């Protein structure tokens, strides 16, 4: 079974609702979210789909999870070109970026 974003959102709504009023369930959500989701929704979390739940820390108004990192690291050559202040594009269009192509 492939989970849709709608399935994920519904599971989050259901476990959140129950975890705000049931201390034992809250601990289950934190320790074994897959079991908690199954109990709250009746749906199994698909194999290979990882769920991690964290509790908001005291005194913190909002916990935000950053999305996966999408950038690529620069190669040593690219780092040298950037550090040296020259254009990293093979054919620099000086009018486009304002750099000196010479």
C-alpha positions, 0 to 999 in steps of 0.5 A, spaced: 500 500 500 502 506 498 500 512 502 498 518 499 499 525 502 491 525 504 493 518 508 498 521 512 495 528 513 489 524 516 493 519 520 497 526 523 490 529 525 487 522 528 494 521 532 494 528 534 487 529 537 488 522 541 495 524 544 493 531 546 488 528 551 491 520 552 497 520 556 499 513 555 497 514 547 501 520 547 507 516 550 506 510 544 506 515 539 513 518 541 515 511 542 512 507 536 508 511 532 507 505 527 503 502 532 500 508 534 497 510 527 495 503 527 491 503 533 488 510 531 486 509 524 486 502 523 491 503 517 498 499 517 504 504 516 507 501 509 513 498 509 519 502 508 515 509 510 518 512 516 515 516 521 518 520 526 514 524 532 517 528 536 514 532 542 514 540 543 519 542 548 517 546 554 517 553 552 517 552 545 511 555 541 513 551 535 517 546 532 518 546 525 522 540 521 526 542 515 525 539 509 530 534 506 536 538 503 536 538 496 543 542 494 549 539 492 556 540 494 560 544 490 566 540 487 573 542 489 574 546 482 568 549 483 570 552 490 576 554 487 573 558 482 568 561 487 573 563 492 577 566 486 572 571 484 571 568 477 565 566 474 563 559 475 559 558 468 562 556 462 560 561 458 558 567 462 553 572 459 556 578 462 549 582 461 545 577 464 549 576 471 553 583 471 560 579 471 566 580 467 567 574 463 574 576 461 
